């Protein structure tokens, strides 16, 4: 791959001035085995539309924690149908009821929160990576979401060497809303991530 740890800074400097469509087009031209991850959160339709409009059958990995709101499941079902997503769902190996009993509820002050995160999101995500062995990982993280994400860029490498691509990295909420409106894409704000528990907290998989 032409993008390495030695060249990634230069690529990021150039891609910063390109549109999400152009970024995705370029990355797909060098990708061998790309995937898209989604939580079907508020602005998830933007990335899913942007990538699948250029590569229809790209695998869409959804780590469904089992704690999503009814609105999120409705939103996911709509996008899966409307965008004809090639979605693959990875869920915890234990039921939500069993997790609540053994590890407690998904609250910020739960002393077992790290173990909870591993069970409901990190382990399912590791299974997804083992199945697909991607070289490219499209994600919808943005610069101002968390302290950790502010240290990243459009392109970054995961701990295991996968090239992570965030086409909307520098977009504000207002810019994403405008993008969704332009392309007639739904926005769903009734979303809850039990691993983050609080909006400014990292969900876990982006430390991978």
trRosetta pair geometry for C-beta under 8 A, 3 or more apart (Angstrom, degrees):
i j d omega theta_ij theta_ji phi_ij phi_ji
1 4 6.9 146 92 -64 88 72
1 30 6.3 95 -141 159 84 117
1 135 6.8 177 -65 174 137 126
1 163 7.0 -149 165 -35 161 141
2 7 6.8 -73 153 90 67 160
2 30 6.3 -91 24 -136 102 147
3 7 5.8 -132 -136 87 44 110
3 8 5.7 71 -175 -91 92 75
3 11 5.5 -18 -115 -19 106 166
3 30 7.3 112 -2 115 104 155
3 155 6.4 -100 -170 -174 144 151
3 163 6.0 78 93 -119 130 142
4 7 5.0 72 45 21 77 97
4 8 6.7 -120 88 -35 31 86
5 8 6.0 -26 -129 0 27 120
5 157 6.6 -45 -84 -9 88 150
7 10 5.5 -57 -169 41 65 112
7 11 6.1 62 138 -22 86 105
8 11 5.6 -58 -148 40 37 111
8 12 6.2 39 156 -22 69 106
8 153 7.9 138 153 66 103 133
8 155 5.4 -144 -158 110 98 120
8 156 7.5 94 177 -106 143 35
8 157 7.2 -100 -81 -29 161 101
9 12 5.8 -56 -150 35 29 111
9 13 6.5 33 152 -22 63 105
10 13 5.7 -51 -150 31 32 114
10 14 6.6 24 155 -12 64 106
11 14 5.9 -61 -151 40 33 107
11 15 5.9 23 158 -14 70 114
11 155 5.7 0 103 26 118 155
12 15 5.9 -59 -134 43 29 105
12 16 6.4 49 161 -43 62 97
12 153 4.4 11 -140 146 140 145
12 154 5.5 161 -130 42 81 97
12 155 5.3 -131 -76 39 90 98
13 16 6.2 -42 -158 6 25 118
14 17 7.0 -74 -177 34 38 98
14 18 7.3 30 139 -22 70 113
15 18 5.1 -58 -152 29 53 118
15 23 5.3 78 -162 -110 112 102
15 26 7.5 -137 -105 60 108 151
15 154 5.0 -137 107 87 128 158
15 155 6.8 93 39 -18 154 108
16 154 6.6 -156 -79 -18 61 133
16 170 6.7 72 -150 -26 81 150
18 22 4.1 -117 -179 90 111 126
18 23 5.2 141 102 -56 120 79
18 26 7.5 8 152 -5 168 136
19 22 4.8 93 53 8 77 101
19 23 7.0 -139 95 -6 40 87
20 23 5.5 -55 -145 36 33 113
20 24 6.2 30 159 -17 67 107
20 46 7.8 -34 163 161 176 101
20 50 5.1 -45 136 -151 124 150
20 167 3.7 85 -141 153 86 118
20 168 5.6 3 -90 -67 131 71
20 171 7.9 -7 -54 -45 121 131
20 179 7.8 45 18 -138 143 149
21 24 6.0 -59 -148 38 27 108
21 25 6.2 29 154 -22 63 109
21 50 6.5 -126 -81 -154 62 96
21 54 7.5 148 -151 -54 74 130
21 167 8.0 97 -32 -171 24 140
22 25 5.6 -51 -143 35 31 115
22 26 6.4 32 157 -18 63 105
23 26 6.0 -60 -154 36 27 109
23 27 6.3 20 155 -14 65 110
23 154 6.5 -110 -141 -175 144 132
23 165 7.0 165 152 -176 109 113
23 167 4.5 167 80 -122 133 90
24 27 5.8 -58 -143 40 31 108
24 28 6.1 30 159 -19 67 109
24 50 5.8 173 -34 148 156 98
24 51 5.7 -149 -143 -100 138 63
24 54 5.6 150 127 30 120 154
24 138 7.3 36 -117 -116 98 133
24 165 7.5 126 -100 141 61 138
24 167 5.4 -14 -50 -85 92 146
25 28 6.0 -57 -146 37 25 109
25 29 6.6 30 153 -26 60 106
25 54 6.2 -134 -86 -138 69 152
26 29 5.7 -57 -157 26 31 115
26 30 7.2 2 156 1 63 105
27 30 6.4 -74 -157 45 35 94
27 31 5.9 44 149 -41 72 112
27 34 7.4 97 135 -98 104 140
27 136 6.0 132 167 -144 110 142
27 138 7.7 135 108 -82 150 98
27 163 7.8 -167 -147 120 112 128
27 165 5.1 37 -119 -112 164 162
28 31 5.3 -50 -133 23 36 120
28 34 6.7 -63 -108 -12 71 156
28 54 6.0 -157 -14 131 164 125
28 55 5.7 -173 -130 -41 138 129
28 136 7.9 -169 -91 101 47 171
31 34 4.3 4 179 -45 149 109
31 135 6.3 168 -149 80 70 105
31 136 4.2 -49 -120 -4 116 146
32 135 5.1 53 46 21 96 141
32 136 7.8 146 38 -5 56 101
33 132 6.7 166 160 165 113 85
33 133 6.5 6 120 97 155 74
33 134 5.1 -150 116 -128 92 52
33 135 5.2 97 50 7 86 89
33 136 7.1 162 80 25 48 81
34 51 8.0 -149 137 -162 135 125
34 55 7.1 77 67 87 132 163
34 58 5.7 -32 96 -140 102 117
34 134 6.1 57 -140 -154 22 113
34 135 7.2 -58 -73 63 54 73
34 136 3.8 -29 -105 76 86 115
34 137 7.5 -174 -154 -70 68 24
34 138 6.4 43 -180 -18 113 103
35 58 6.8 159 -126 171 32 92
35 59 4.8 -36 -121 79 88 101
35 60 7.5 156 -172 -96 76 22
35 61 5.5 29 169 -13 126 114
35 128 7.6 147 172 158 163 110
35 132 5.3 63 -62 138 136 160
35 134 4.4 -96 3 -79 105 148
35 136 7.2 164 23 90 55 66
35 137 5.9 -8 65 -115 90 64
35 138 7.0 -151 99 27 43 81
36 47 6.7 164 -159 140 120 108
36 48 6.6 128 146 -105 150 63
36 51 5.2 161 -81 80 137 164
36 52 7.6 -73 -2 -49 159 88
36 58 5.7 74 -10 124 106 121
36 59 7.2 179 29 94 71 51
36 60 4.9 -23 73 -112 104 70
36 61 7.0 176 85 21 47 74
36 137 8.0 135 -105 -167 25 50
36 138 4.4 -28 -106 71 75 112
36 139 7.7 163 -156 -73 58 42
37 60 7.7 142 -104 -166 20 56
37 61 4.8 -32 -104 71 72 101
37 62 7.6 146 -159 -83 60 38
37 63 7.5 2 -157 -4 107 97
37 125 7.8 27 -128 -130 138 106
37 128 7.9 103 -102 124 104 156
37 137 6.5 9 -9 -172 110 96
37 138 7.3 176 18 81 64 59
37 139 5.4 -3 53 -99 103 87
37 205 7.3 -140 167 122 162 152
38 41 7.7 -151 -177 12 76 76
38 44 4.9 88 -159 -156 111 120
38 47 6.9 -178 -92 81 102 120
38 48 6.0 17 -81 -67 149 110
38 60 6.0 -7 12 -175 118 102
38 61 7.4 148 22 75 66 52
38 62 5.6 -31 73 -93 84 85
38 140 7.2 46 -110 2 74 122
39 44 6.5 -142 62 -86 60 131
39 62 7.3 134 -108 -143 27 79
39 63 7.4 -31 -100 57 76 81
39 191 7.5 95 123 -172 108 130
39 193 6.4 -11 -174 -92 151 112
39 203 7.5 -113 -70 -136 149 164
40 44 4.9 -119 -127 46 28 170
40 62 6.6 23 -22 -131 104 125
40 68 7.4 28 73 -137 117 145
40 72 5.5 115 108 -173 112 89
40 75 5.5 145 171 101 108 106
40 76 4.0 -29 -123 -81 162 94
40 79 6.7 -172 -125 35 100 141
40 188 7.5 -3 158 60 81 134
40 191 7.6 -172 108 -118 68 122
41 44 5.0 125 49 -43 58 105
41 72 7.6 -15 -96 -125 40 112
41 140 7.9 -160 54 81 112 135
41 188 7.6 -158 167 78 29 90
41 191 4.7 108 -136 176 70 166
41 193 7.4 -20 -89 -51 121 110
42 187 5.9 19 178 -171 73 84
42 188 6.0 -140 -120 77 45 50
42 189 5.0 36 -116 -99 110 54
42 191 5.6 -124 -47 11 74 138
43 46 5.1 -8 167 5 91 120
43 47 7.8 82 126 -7 84 90
43 140 6.6 -170 98 166 97 141
43 168 7.8 -137 134 121 133 164
43 173 7.7 -145 -54 -134 140 67
43 176 4.6 -6 -140 161 146 139
43 177 7.7 -89 -103 -66 112 57
43 180 6.8 -123 -139 -52 81 133
43 187 6.4 -5 -92 -126 58 93
44 47 6.5 -62 -163 40 47 100
44 48 6.0 37 150 -15 78 117
44 75 7.7 105 49 142 124 122
44 79 7.0 -51 106 -77 110 173
44 140 6.5 -166 -116 18 53 162
44 188 7.9 -25 27 42 103 100
45 48 5.7 -65 -141 46 33 110
45 49 5.7 32 164 -20 71 111
45 79 5.7 -141 -99 -108 88 125
45 83 7.8 180 -143 -43 80 138
45 180 6.0 82 82 -124 117 108
45 185 3.9 167 131 175 132 117
45 186 5.6 138 -48 58 157 63
45 187 7.0 -108 25 -78 124 50
46 49 6.3 -63 -150 38 20 106
46 50 6.2 16 157 -18 60 114
46 140 6.8 115 73 -130 101 130
46 168 6.1 49 125 -61 134 156
46 176 5.6 -78 -54 -156 161 93
46 179 5.4 59 -127 105 117 127
46 180 5.7 -78 -73 -70 93 88
46 183 8.0 123 -118 49 63 135
46 185 6.4 143 -73 102 54 160
47 50 5.6 -58 -141 38 30 112
47 51 6.1 17 166 -9 68 109
47 138 6.5 163 -178 149 115 108
47 139 7.4 -27 -152 169 161 18
47 140 4.0 -118 -31 -76 144 110
47 167 6.8 146 -118 45 85 109
47 168 6.5 -106 -73 2 90 124
48 51 6.5 -61 -144 41 23 100
48 52 5.9 1 169 1 62 119
48 60 6.7 37 -125 -122 101 137
48 79 6.0 52 99 178 161 128
48 83 5.7 88 141 117 111 175
48 85 6.5 -34 -166 -95 121 125
49 52 6.5 -68 -132 49 21 96
49 53 5.8 27 168 -29 63 113
49 83 6.2 -120 -90 -109 66 131
49 183 5.9 133 145 134 157 148
49 185 5.5 -97 -29 -94 151 136
50 53 6.4 -54 -145 26 17 111
50 54 7.5 -5 156 0 51 109
50 167 6.1 -149 129 82 151 154
50 168 7.8 166 0 -44 163 106
51 54 6.3 -80 -167 44 33 98
51 55 6.3 -41 166 47 75 95
51 58 5.9 -78 147 56 113 155
51 138 5.3 106 -89 137 146 170
51 167 7.9 178 -63 0 88 143
52 55 6.6 -80 -123 75 36 56
52 56 5.7 61 -172 -124 80 39
52 58 6.2 -134 -94 37 70 106
52 60 7.6 -20 -67 -61 122 122
52 83 5.5 88 82 172 153 113
52 84 7.7 171 169 71 138 76
52 85 6.5 -88 -87 -103 158 72
55 58 4.5 70 111 -41 112 111
56 84 7.0 -4 -169 94 102 115
56 86 7.7 97 139 -22 62 114
57 86 5.0 67 -159 -40 57 151
58 86 6.5 165 74 48 34 122
58 138 7.7 27 155 21 148 135
59 86 5.6 -82 -104 110 41 111
59 88 5.7 -11 -164 3 102 123
59 132 5.8 -147 72 -111 159 139
60 85 4.8 -31 20 -178 153 113
60 86 5.9 134 8 73 89 61
60 87 4.5 -43 78 -99 110 64
60 88 6.8 153 74 17 54 70
61 87 8.0 158 -82 -155 14 61
61 88 5.7 -26 -104 68 59 96
61 90 6.6 1 -167 1 92 117
61 125 7.6 93 149 -129 133 69
61 128 4.6 85 -147 -165 136 145
61 132 7.2 -106 -65 -6 126 149
62 76 7.1 86 -139 -143 158 131
62 87 5.7 8 -3 -166 120 108
62 88 7.2 165 25 78 76 43
62 89 5.1 -28 74 -107 102 67
62 90 7.1 168 85 25 48 71
63 90 5.0 -30 -106 74 66 100
63 91 7.7 150 -164 -86 53 33
63 121 5.3 86 138 -141 139 69
63 124 4.6 135 -139 103 100 124
63 125 5.1 -32 -76 -67 147 83
63 128 6.9 -100 -71 -21 95 141
63 205 7.2 157 17 -60 155 146
64 68 6.6 -62 -153 -12 84 128
64 89 5.2 -1 -1 -161 122 106
64 90 7.2 156 21 69 72 43
64 91 5.1 -28 72 -91 94 87
64 124 7.9 -116 44 166 51 165
65 68 6.7 130 52 -37 88 79
65 91 7.8 157 -108 -139 9 68
65 92 6.9 44 -152 -27 48 109
65 120 4.4 43 -146 169 94 111
65 121 5.8 -23 -91 -68 103 87
65 193 7.4 115 -2 -149 152 59
65 194 5.5 -171 143 31 153 114
65 195 7.0 -149 -101 -24 147 99
66 91 6.3 82 -52 -155 99 106
66 92 6.1 -66 -6 22 128 113
66 95 7.5 165 -155 -169 159 44
66 96 4.1 -159 142 -69 129 108
66 99 7.5 128 74 24 140 143
66 120 6.9 -112 32 -141 100 105
67 96 6.6 149 -68 -127 71 123
67 106 6.0 22 -132 2 166 151
67 120 7.1 14 -5 -166 118 146
67 192 6.5 -92 134 104 97 106
67 193 7.9 93 88 -153 117 24
67 194 4.1 38 78 -33 164 130
68 72 4.0 -112 -179 82 111 137
68 73 5.7 129 109 -48 125 83
68 76 7.8 15 161 -16 162 135
68 191 7.5 -31 -146 -143 84 69
68 192 6.9 161 -132 58 39 80
69 72 4.7 104 55 0 76 99
69 73 7.4 -143 96 0 45 83
69 190 5.1 -110 100 140 158 95
69 191 6.4 -132 20 -107 118 30
69 192 5.6 100 -37 12 101 102
70 73 5.8 -54 -153 37 36 110
70 74 6.4 36 149 -19 66 107
71 74 5.6 -55 -149 38 33 113
71 75 6.1 36 151 -22 66 107
71 188 5.7 175 149 -171 104 118
71 190 3.7 49 61 81 156 126
71 191 7.4 -105 91 -64 107 58
72 75 5.4 -52 -145 37 32 114
72 76 6.2 35 154 -21 65 104
72 188 6.6 151 -98 126 52 138
72 190 6.8 -131 -43 101 75 78
72 191 5.2 99 -84 -111 115 76
72 192 7.6 -116 -29 28 141 67
73 76 5.6 -49 -143 36 31 113
73 77 6.3 34 156 -21 63 105
74 77 5.8 -53 -148 35 29 112
74 78 6.5 30 153 -20 62 106
74 188 7.8 167 80 -122 89 149
75 78 5.8 -56 -151 34 29 111
75 79 6.5 21 156 -12 65 108
75 186 6.5 -158 -139 115 89 131
75 188 3.9 -72 -93 -18 148 164
76 79 6.0 -61 -147 41 30 105
76 80 6.1 32 156 -22 67 108
77 80 5.8 -52 -143 35 28 113
77 81 6.4 20 159 -12 62 110
78 81 6.1 -66 -153 42 27 105
78 82 5.8 12 161 -10 68 116
78 186 6.3 21 109 20 141 157
79 82 5.9 -57 -127 45 29 102
79 83 5.4 -3 -179 12 68 116
79 85 6.5 33 132 -21 83 135
79 186 7.1 -125 -67 49 92 115
80 83 7.1 -62 -123 53 12 87
80 84 7.9 46 167 -117 46 13
80 85 4.7 -85 -128 42 57 113
80 87 5.4 -57 -118 -3 109 143
81 84 7.4 8 -177 -74 25 48
88 128 7.1 141 104 -127 117 101
88 131 7.7 -142 148 103 153 150
90 124 3.9 145 136 179 105 101
90 125 6.8 147 94 -72 146 36
90 127 5.6 166 -147 77 131 114
90 128 4.9 -101 -33 -58 155 104
91 124 6.1 -158 88 -111 3 141
92 95 7.9 -170 90 -61 111 8
92 96 7.8 118 51 -72 134 57
92 99 6.5 17 129 -62 163 139
92 119 5.5 42 -138 153 122 78
92 120 4.9 -41 -68 -114 129 51
92 123 7.1 72 -125 70 67 115
92 124 6.1 -80 -73 -46 44 119
93 119 7.6 -101 38 -161 85 82
93 123 7.0 -62 -6 121 106 138
94 98 4.6 -110 173 86 109 127
94 99 5.4 133 102 -57 117 87
94 102 7.7 -45 159 31 160 136
94 119 6.6 -24 32 -178 118 121
95 98 4.6 93 58 7 85 102
95 99 6.9 -149 94 -6 44 86
96 99 5.7 -56 -147 37 32 112
96 100 6.3 35 154 -20 66 105
97 100 5.8 -53 -149 35 29 112
97 101 6.4 27 153 -19 63 108
98 101 5.7 -56 -148 37 32 112
98 102 6.1 10 162 -3 68 113
99 102 6.3 -66 -137 48 26 95
99 103 5.4 -31 -176 35 67 115
99 116 7.1 99 -180 -135 109 83
99 119 6.1 169 -122 119 115 140
99 120 6.5 74 -149 -69 159 105
100 103 7.2 -64 -103 59 12 74
100 104 6.8 -9 -160 179 48 11
100 105 5.9 25 -136 -81 90 63
103 110 7.5 59 154 168 80 135
103 112 4.8 -146 -158 118 79 138
103 115 5.9 -149 -127 102 121 107
103 116 4.7 150 154 -86 138 88
103 119 6.7 -159 -35 28 161 150
104 107 7.4 -69 140 25 111 97
104 110 4.9 175 99 -141 132 120
104 112 5.8 130 26 46 115 119
104 116 7.2 -74 63 -74 82 132
105 110 6.7 -157 75 -80 56 133
106 110 6.9 -84 -138 -4 23 150
106 113 7.8 92 -145 -125 58 85
106 116 6.3 169 -103 161 75 144
106 120 7.7 -37 -88 19 124 166
106 194 3.2 -56 -155 -165 170 101
106 195 7.2 -64 -151 -57 123 32
106 197 5.9 -157 153 -87 86 97
107 110 4.8 122 61 -35 78 98
107 113 7.9 -101 78 -87 50 110
107 197 6.1 99 -163 -141 24 132
108 113 7.4 12 -162 -95 26 150
108 197 4.4 169 -71 129 72 141
108 198 5.6 33 -87 -28 129 110
108 201 7.5 -173 -117 -46 102 157
110 113 4.5 123 79 -63 94 85
110 116 6.3 28 110 -11 141 149
112 115 4.7 -49 -177 46 85 115
112 116 5.6 99 120 -32 84 97
113 116 5.2 -54 -145 36 34 118
113 117 6.3 39 155 -24 67 101
113 197 7.5 -54 -137 -23 128 145
114 117 5.7 -48 -150 31 31 113
114 118 6.7 34 151 -20 62 103
115 118 5.6 -50 -151 32 35 114
115 119 6.5 30 153 -17 66 107
116 119 6.0 -62 -151 37 29 108
116 120 6.2 -2 166 3 68 114
116 194 7.4 -102 152 137 120 109
116 195 7.4 -177 116 -106 94 70
117 120 6.7 -70 -135 47 23 91
117 121 5.9 -42 -170 43 63 108
117 122 5.9 54 137 -15 80 112
117 195 4.7 91 -119 -137 88 104
117 204 4.8 174 -177 -93 121 149
118 121 7.8 -84 -119 57 7 67
118 122 4.7 -49 -128 53 47 125
118 123 5.8 62 163 -32 68 97
119 122 7.9 31 4 44 20 86
119 123 6.1 -3 -127 13 27 130
120 124 7.4 -29 161 1 30 120
120 194 6.3 -29 115 80 162 124
120 195 6.4 -162 83 -63 115 101
121 124 6.3 -71 -150 43 24 105
121 125 6.0 20 161 -19 66 114
121 195 5.0 -33 -1 -53 147 149
121 203 6.8 -123 172 161 165 92
121 204 5.3 112 95 68 132 139
121 205 6.2 -108 153 -46 111 101
122 125 5.7 -59 -146 38 29 111
122 126 6.3 32 156 -22 65 104
122 204 5.4 -96 -64 150 98 128
122 205 6.6 -178 -101 -84 63 71
122 208 7.3 162 -138 -69 91 121
123 126 5.7 -50 -146 32 32 112
123 127 6.7 36 153 -20 62 102
124 127 5.6 -53 -154 32 35 115
124 128 6.7 38 149 -22 65 101
125 128 5.4 -48 -152 30 38 115
125 129 6.6 36 151 -17 67 101
125 205 4.8 -159 -127 -114 171 120
125 208 6.8 -150 122 -29 133 163
126 129 5.7 -52 -149 36 35 110
126 130 6.3 37 152 -20 66 105
126 208 7.7 -158 -79 -132 79 143
127 130 5.6 -54 -147 36 32 113
127 131 6.4 32 153 -21 65 106
128 131 5.8 -57 -151 34 31 111
128 132 6.3 -5 165 8 67 111
129 132 6.6 -70 -135 52 26 87
129 133 7.0 78 170 -83 60 36
129 134 7.0 -87 -133 20 69 91
129 160 7.2 91 176 60 148 160
129 162 7.5 -110 -136 -44 117 150
129 208 7.8 -149 -43 152 154 144
130 133 7.2 12 -162 -60 22 77
134 137 5.5 113 104 -69 140 78
134 162 5.8 54 91 -139 90 126
135 162 6.6 -170 -157 -135 24 73
135 163 6.5 19 154 22 66 101
136 162 7.3 165 -98 -176 10 88
136 163 5.4 -28 -108 73 62 101
136 165 6.1 0 -168 -4 96 123
137 158 6.7 41 26 -33 148 129
137 162 4.9 56 -14 143 119 126
137 163 6.9 168 23 84 76 46
137 164 4.9 -31 75 -105 105 65
137 165 6.9 160 78 18 48 74
138 165 5.1 -33 -103 72 62 101
138 166 7.9 140 -160 -85 54 37
138 167 7.2 -1 -149 -12 100 104
139 164 5.8 -18 17 -165 122 100
139 165 7.1 140 24 69 69 48
139 166 5.5 -36 79 -89 81 84
139 206 7.4 146 162 -95 164 105
140 166 6.8 120 -133 -141 15 84
140 168 6.0 8 -148 46 76 121
141 145 6.3 -118 -162 32 74 145
141 149 5.1 -147 174 -131 118 127
141 152 6.9 27 112 72 135 150
141 164 8.0 10 28 161 125 127
141 166 5.0 -66 60 -114 78 139
141 169 6.9 17 97 -111 71 78
141 206 6.1 90 -76 -106 150 148
142 145 5.1 107 65 -29 80 108
142 149 6.7 54 79 151 34 141
142 166 7.0 -179 -80 171 44 129
142 168 6.1 -48 -87 115 103 87
142 169 5.6 161 -126 -150 53 35
142 170 7.4 -177 -153 -50 88 10
142 171 6.1 -85 -122 59 129 76
143 149 6.3 -173 -136 131 22 95
143 150 5.6 68 -179 -112 71 60
143 152 7.6 -147 -106 67 63 80
143 169 5.6 75 -40 165 87 80
143 170 5.9 29 -8 -100 130 52
144 149 7.7 -52 29 95 11 115
144 150 6.7 54 -96 -86 37 98
144 172 7.5 13 31 -113 141 67
145 149 4.9 16 58 52 97 154
145 200 7.7 173 160 -130 54 51
146 149 4.7 91 53 8 82 103
146 150 7.2 -137 93 -12 44 85
146 200 5.8 133 -111 -178 73 57
146 201 6.8 17 -118 160 125 7
146 202 5.0 132 160 -73 167 75
147 150 5.9 -52 -156 24 32 115
147 151 7.6 29 150 -18 59 100
147 200 7.6 53 -18 170 84 99
148 151 6.1 -61 -169 27 39 109
148 152 7.4 34 143 -22 67 105
148 202 5.0 20 25 -79 140 136
148 206 6.7 137 117 108 131 116
148 207 7.2 -56 -166 -79 157 84
149 152 5.5 -52 -157 25 49 116
149 202 7.5 163 -31 -104 91 97
149 206 6.9 1 -82 141 90 157
152 156 4.5 -58 -154 -48 99 154
152 164 7.7 -43 -165 92 135 131
152 166 7.3 75 125 11 126 146
152 169 7.5 -124 107 -141 99 128
152 206 7.9 -74 -47 178 154 120
153 156 5.8 136 45 -57 72 95
153 166 7.8 173 122 48 34 115
153 169 6.5 63 177 167 37 164
154 165 6.8 5 160 -154 73 61
154 166 5.5 -139 -142 65 43 78
154 167 7.0 52 -151 -102 100 28
154 169 4.7 -138 -88 11 62 145
154 170 7.5 -37 -67 -18 97 95
155 163 6.4 -23 -157 -170 96 96
155 164 7.1 142 -157 78 43 60
155 165 6.0 -8 -100 -103 70 66
155 166 7.8 -157 -62 25 29 76
156 163 7.9 147 78 -157 31 52
156 164 4.9 -20 67 61 80 110
156 166 7.7 13 12 0 101 111
157 161 5.9 -17 -172 -134 115 35
157 162 6.9 145 -157 68 64 38
157 163 6.2 -38 -100 -99 69 50
157 164 6.8 168 -107 10 14 89
158 161 6.6 -42 68 32 79 19
158 162 4.3 11 26 49 123 91
158 163 8.0 -99 2 -41 84 10
158 164 5.7 107 -47 -40 86 111
158 208 5.5 -6 -165 110 115 72
159 207 7.3 20 -30 146 126 55
159 208 5.5 -109 25 169 110 38
160 208 6.9 -15 -3 158 104 85
164 206 7.8 92 -141 -135 162 84
166 169 4.0 88 110 -69 112 97
168 171 4.2 -40 -175 13 87 132
168 175 8.0 172 -159 107 99 111
168 176 6.3 65 -173 -94 140 102
168 179 7.7 -117 -114 22 124 168
171 175 4.3 -136 -158 90 87 123
171 176 5.0 102 141 -56 130 85
171 179 7.2 -29 -146 -14 147 139
172 175 4.7 98 49 6 74 101
172 176 7.1 -138 94 -3 40 86
173 176 5.8 -58 -150 38 32 110
173 177 6.2 33 153 -21 67 107
174 177 5.7 -52 -147 35 31 113
174 178 6.4 33 153 -20 63 105
175 178 5.6 -51 -148 35 33 113
175 179 6.4 37 150 -22 64 103
176 179 5.4 -50 -148 33 35 114
176 180 6.4 34 153 -17 66 104
177 180 5.8 -53 -148 37 32 111
177 181 6.3 32 153 -19 64 107
177 187 6.6 4 -119 -76 78 158
178 181 5.7 -54 -146 37 31 112
178 182 6.2 37 154 -25 64 106
179 182 5.7 -53 -150 32 29 114
179 183 6.6 -3 161 7 63 110
179 185 7.7 -12 120 36 74 131
180 183 6.4 -75 -146 52 27 90
180 184 8.0 -97 164 77 57 4
180 185 4.1 -101 -150 70 77 102
180 186 7.4 -82 -175 69 121 11
180 187 5.4 86 135 -56 165 103
181 184 7.5 26 -171 -77 30 36
181 185 7.8 -77 -41 41 21 74
188 191 6.4 102 116 -49 91 104
193 196 4.1 48 92 20 118 109
193 197 7.5 -85 95 -30 74 33
193 203 5.5 -62 168 -113 148 109
194 197 6.6 27 -170 -72 37 72
195 203 5.0 78 90 -159 121 65
195 204 5.1 -71 167 -10 142 125
196 199 6.9 49 145 -108 130 19
196 201 4.4 152 -163 80 71 98
196 202 6.9 -152 -110 97 87 15
196 203 4.9 -40 -57 -88 99 69
197 201 6.1 4 54 46 79 153
198 201 4.6 88 64 -10 85 114
202 206 6.2 -117 -164 59 109 108
202 207 6.6 85 143 -40 143 103
203 206 6.6 76 54 6 88 100
204 207 6.3 -61 -168 22 37 108
204 208 7.8 44 142 -32 64 97
205 208 5.3 -33 -168 3 54 122
